[in-house]
């Protein structure tokens, strides 16, 4: 149960980071 929630949060962060990276081109 907790693991699924944890992975879901990581996946969401990854998507957000991808957007930031694509927008900034860096970090």
mmCIF file of the N, C-alpha and C atoms, coordinates in Angstrom:
data_MODEL
# 
_entry.id   MODEL 
# 
loop_
_atom_site.group_PDB 
_atom_site.id 
_atom_site.type_symbol 
_atom_site.label_atom_id 
_atom_site.label_alt_id 
_atom_site.label_comp_id 
_atom_site.label_asym_id 
_atom_site.label_entity_id 
_atom_site.label_seq_id 
_atom_site.pdbx_PDB_ins_code 
_atom_site.Cartn_x 
_atom_site.Cartn_y 
_atom_site.Cartn_z 
_atom_site.occupancy 
_atom_site.B_iso_or_equiv 
_atom_site.pdbx_formal_charge 
_atom_site.auth_seq_id 
_atom_site.auth_comp_id 
_atom_site.auth_asym_id 
_atom_site.auth_atom_id 
_atom_site.pdbx_PDB_model_num 
ATOM 1  N N  . UNK A 1 1  ? 0.853  -1.193 0.000   1.00 0.00 ? 1  UNK A N  1 
ATOM 2  C CA . UNK A 1 1  ? 0.000  0.000  0.000   1.00 0.00 ? 1  UNK A CA 1 
ATOM 3  C C  . UNK A 1 1  ? 0.898  1.255  0.000   1.00 0.00 ? 1  UNK A C  1 
ATOM 4  N N  . UNK A 1 2  ? 1.726  1.382  1.002   1.00 0.00 ? 2  UNK A N  1 
ATOM 5  C CA . UNK A 1 2  ? 2.566  2.594  1.077   1.00 0.00 ? 2  UNK A CA 1 
ATOM 6  C C  . UNK A 1 2  ? 3.519  2.672  -0.122  1.00 0.00 ? 2  UNK A C  1 
ATOM 7  N N  . UNK A 1 3  ? 4.030  1.502  -0.502  1.00 0.00 ? 3  UNK A N  1 
ATOM 8  C CA . UNK A 1 3  ? 4.987  1.525  -1.623  1.00 0.00 ? 3  UNK A CA 1 
ATOM 9  C C  . UNK A 1 3  ? 4.324  2.097  -2.872  1.00 0.00 ? 3  UNK A C  1 
ATOM 10 N N  . UNK A 1 4  ? 3.096  1.670  -3.142  1.00 0.00 ? 4  UNK A N  1 
ATOM 11 C CA . UNK A 1 4  ? 2.419  2.167  -4.352  1.00 0.00 ? 4  UNK A CA 1 
ATOM 12 C C  . UNK A 1 4  ? 2.312  3.692  -4.284  1.00 0.00 ? 4  UNK A C  1 
ATOM 13 N N  . UNK A 1 5  ? 1.905  4.201  -3.140  1.00 0.00 ? 5  UNK A N  1 
ATOM 14 C CA . UNK A 1 5  ? 1.759  5.657  -2.988  1.00 0.00 ? 5  UNK A CA 1 
ATOM 15 C C  . UNK A 1 5  ? 3.116  6.334  -3.239  1.00 0.00 ? 5  UNK A C  1 
ATOM 16 N N  . UNK A 1 6  ? 4.160  5.765  -2.672  1.00 0.00 ? 6  UNK A N  1 
ATOM 17 C CA . UNK A 1 6  ? 5.503  6.341  -2.834  1.00 0.00 ? 6  UNK A CA 1 
ATOM 18 C C  . UNK A 1 6  ? 5.900  6.383  -4.315  1.00 0.00 ? 6  UNK A C  1 
ATOM 19 N N  . UNK A 1 7  ? 5.699  5.251  -4.999  1.00 0.00 ? 7  UNK A N  1 
ATOM 20 C CA . UNK A 1 7  ? 6.068  5.202  -6.429  1.00 0.00 ? 7  UNK A CA 1 
ATOM 21 C C  . UNK A 1 7  ? 5.248  6.206  -7.225  1.00 0.00 ? 7  UNK A C  1 
ATOM 22 N N  . UNK A 1 8  ? 3.954  6.318  -6.824  1.00 0.00 ? 8  UNK A N  1 
ATOM 23 C CA . UNK A 1 8  ? 3.078  7.257  -7.578  1.00 0.00 ? 8  UNK A CA 1 
ATOM 24 C C  . UNK A 1 8  ? 3.648  8.672  -7.433  1.00 0.00 ? 8  UNK A C  1 
ATOM 25 N N  . UNK A 1 9  ? 4.052  9.024  -6.231  1.00 0.00 ? 9  UNK A N  1 
ATOM 26 C CA . UNK A 1 9  ? 4.600  10.375 -6.018  1.00 0.00 ? 9  UNK A CA 1 
ATOM 27 C C  . UNK A 1 9  ? 5.861  10.562 -6.858  1.00 0.00 ? 9  UNK A C  1 
ATOM 28 N N  . UNK A 1 10 ? 6.697  9.550  -6.895  1.00 0.00 ? 10 UNK A N  1 
ATOM 29 C CA . UNK A 1 10 ? 7.949  9.655  -7.676  1.00 0.00 ? 10 UNK A CA 1 
ATOM 30 C C  . UNK A 1 10 ? 7.607  9.843  -9.149  1.00 0.00 ? 10 UNK A C  1 
ATOM 31 N N  . UNK A 1 11 ? 6.670  9.081  -9.626  1.00 0.00 ? 11 UNK A N  1 
ATOM 32 C CA . UNK A 1 11 ? 6.290  9.187  -11.050 1.00 0.00 ? 11 UNK A CA 1 
ATOM 33 C C  . UNK A 1 11 ? 5.794  10.604 -11.350 1.00 0.00 ? 11 UNK A C  1 
ATOM 34 N N  . UNK A 1 12 ? 4.993  11.130 -10.456 1.00 0.00 ? 12 UNK A N  1 
ATOM 35 C CA . UNK A 1 12 ? 4.453  12.496 -10.675 1.00 0.00 ? 12 UNK A CA 1 
ATOM 36 C C  . UNK A 1 12 ? 5.619  13.491 -10.708 1.00 0.00 ? 12 UNK A C  1 
ATOM 37 N N  . UNK A 1 13 ? 6.544  13.345 -9.772  1.00 0.00 ? 13 UNK A N  1 
ATOM 38 C CA . UNK A 1 13 ? 7.690  14.272 -9.727  1.00 0.00 ? 13 UNK A CA 1 
ATOM 39 C C  . UNK A 1 13 ? 8.506  14.145 -11.014 1.00 0.00 ? 13 UNK A C  1 
ATOM 40 N N  . UNK A 1 14 ? 8.692  12.915 -11.464 1.00 0.00 ? 14 UNK A N  1 
ATOM 41 C CA . UNK A 1 14 ? 9.479  12.689 -12.692 1.00 0.00 ? 14 UNK A CA 1 
ATOM 42 C C  . UNK A 1 14 ? 8.834  13.433 -13.852 1.00 0.00 ? 14 UNK A C  1 
ATOM 43 N N  . UNK A 1 15 ? 7.523  13.320 -13.977 1.00 0.00 ? 15 UNK A N  1 
ATOM 44 C CA . UNK A 1 15 ? 6.827  14.001 -15.097 1.00 0.00 ? 15 UNK A CA 1 
ATOM 45 C C  . UNK A 1 15 ? 7.036  15.508 -14.962 1.00 0.00 ? 15 UNK A C  1 
ATOM 46 N N  . UNK A 1 16 ? 6.934  15.990 -13.756 1.00 0.00 ? 16 UNK A N  1 
ATOM 47 C CA . UNK A 1 16 ? 7.078  17.451 -13.537 1.00 0.00 ? 16 UNK A CA 1 
ATOM 48 C C  . UNK A 1 16 ? 8.503  17.857 -13.918 1.00 0.00 ? 16 UNK A C  1 
ATOM 49 N N  . UNK A 1 17 ? 9.468  17.089 -13.463 1.00 0.00 ? 17 UNK A N  1 
ATOM 50 C CA . UNK A 1 17 ? 10.872 17.416 -13.767 1.00 0.00 ? 17 UNK A CA 1 
ATOM 51 C C  . UNK A 1 17 ? 11.088 17.424 -15.269 1.00 0.00 ? 17 UNK A C  1 
ATOM 52 N N  . UNK A 1 18 ? 10.496 16.428 -15.947 1.00 0.00 ? 18 UNK A N  1 
ATOM 53 C CA . UNK A 1 18 ? 10.667 16.359 -17.411 1.00 0.00 ? 18 UNK A CA 1 
ATOM 54 C C  . UNK A 1 18 ? 10.172 17.659 -18.043 1.00 0.00 ? 18 UNK A C  1 
ATOM 55 N N  . UNK A 1 19 ? 9.033  18.139 -17.576 1.00 0.00 ? 19 UNK A N  1 
ATOM 56 C CA . UNK A 1 19 ? 8.467  19.382 -18.141 1.00 0.00 ? 19 UNK A CA 1 
ATOM 57 C C  . UNK A 1 19 ? 9.437  20.532 -17.875 1.00 0.00 ? 19 UNK A C  1 
ATOM 58 N N  . UNK A 1 20 ? 9.928  20.617 -16.659 1.00 0.00 ? 20 UNK A N  1 
ATOM 59 C CA . UNK A 1 20 ? 10.869 21.701 -16.298 1.00 0.00 ? 20 UNK A CA 1 
ATOM 60 C C  . UNK A 1 20 ? 12.117 21.604 -17.173 1.00 0.00 ? 20 UNK A C  1 
ATOM 61 N N  . UNK A 1 21 ? 12.642 20.416 -17.312 1.00 0.00 ? 21 UNK A N  1 
ATOM 62 C CA . UNK A 1 21 ? 13.870 20.227 -18.109 1.00 0.00 ? 21 UNK A CA 1 
ATOM 63 C C  . UNK A 1 21 ? 13.607 20.617 -19.563 1.00 0.00 ? 21 UNK A C  1 
ATOM 64 N N  . UNK A 1 22 ? 12.475 20.184 -20.092 1.00 0.00 ? 22 UNK A N  1 
ATOM 65 C CA . UNK A 1 22 ? 12.159 20.492 -21.498 1.00 0.00 ? 22 UNK A CA 1 
ATOM 66 C C  . UNK A 1 22 ? 12.000 22.007 -21.656 1.00 0.00 ? 22 UNK A C  1 
ATOM 67 N N  . UNK A 1 23 ? 11.497 22.656 -20.631 1.00 0.00 ? 23 UNK A N  1 
ATOM 68 C CA . UNK A 1 23 ? 11.284 24.108 -20.717 1.00 0.00 ? 23 UNK A CA 1 
ATOM 69 C C  . UNK A 1 23 ? 12.606 24.852 -20.523 1.00 0.00 ? 23 UNK A C  1 
ATOM 70 N N  . UNK A 1 24 ? 13.356 24.451 -19.531 1.00 0.00 ? 24 UNK A N  1 
ATOM 71 C CA . UNK A 1 24 ? 14.615 25.140 -19.230 1.00 0.00 ? 24 UNK A CA 1 
ATOM 72 C C  . UNK A 1 24 ? 15.750 24.609 -20.105 1.00 0.00 ? 24 UNK A C  1 
ATOM 73 N N  . UNK A 1 25 ? 15.741 23.316 -20.357 1.00 0.00 ? 25 UNK A N  1 
ATOM 74 C CA . UNK A 1 25 ? 16.837 22.756 -21.154 1.00 0.00 ? 25 UNK A CA 1 
ATOM 75 C C  . UNK A 1 25 ? 17.971 22.330 -20.235 1.00 0.00 ? 25 UNK A C  1 
ATOM 76 N N  . UNK A 1 26 ? 17.887 22.694 -18.962 1.00 0.00 ? 26 UNK A N  1 
ATOM 77 C CA . UNK A 1 26 ? 18.926 22.298 -17.995 1.00 0.00 ? 26 UNK A CA 1 
ATOM 78 C C  . UNK A 1 26 ? 18.260 21.750 -16.757 1.00 0.00 ? 26 UNK A C  1 
ATOM 79 N N  . UNK A 1 27 ? 18.975 21.524 -15.710 1.00 0.00 ? 27 UNK A N  1 
ATOM 80 C CA . UNK A 1 27 ? 18.378 21.067 -14.444 1.00 0.00 ? 27 UNK A CA 1 
ATOM 81 C C  . UNK A 1 27 ? 16.879 20.906 -14.556 1.00 0.00 ? 27 UNK A C  1 
# 
